[in-house]
Amino acid sequence: MKKSYSALLSILLSSAAYCAEVVPSEIVAAHNAVRAQVGVPPIAYSTQVAASAQAWADHLKSTNHCRLTHSSGSNGENLYWAGAWSNGPAQDIHSADPVNAWAAEKKDYTASTNTCAAGKVCGHYTQLVWKNSTQVGCGVAMCSDNTQVWVCQYAPAGNWVGQKPY
């Protein structure tokens, strides 16, 4: 039986296994590019913080089907969720993608007043550029439906009420 090219491509795409992976150098580079824009010192990757982030990502996979819920640990935390493509396969998410999504909140943040535009979210961005956070570590988990949850944690934690990130 002869199959069309598009049918074969669809079969290949649906059976292709994508393995989400945290690449520390990409995480750090993406963070530090955003931090440099506002004159905040660079952040370093911590395997200890990463272990905590990975444990939380695994927990969200096993108990919450990759639904986003913050941990109650002592680290700061940013969460990112990626759905699967409509035909089933996982999105090819790179380590810098969640960081860039959080950085996009900058457009809604006003540093002079330390406020976020009405109805917008800026807390991911402010954690990313929090001047006192010196370490970051990230983890990722893939759920059975090919959705992904990415967790980056920060030490020391940021986003303290009444304080500016930089």
Summary of the structure (lengths in Angstrom):
residues: 166
radius of gyration: 17.8
end to end distance: 64.0
largest distance: 67.9
contacts: 501
relative contact order: 0.25
helix: 37%
strand: 19%
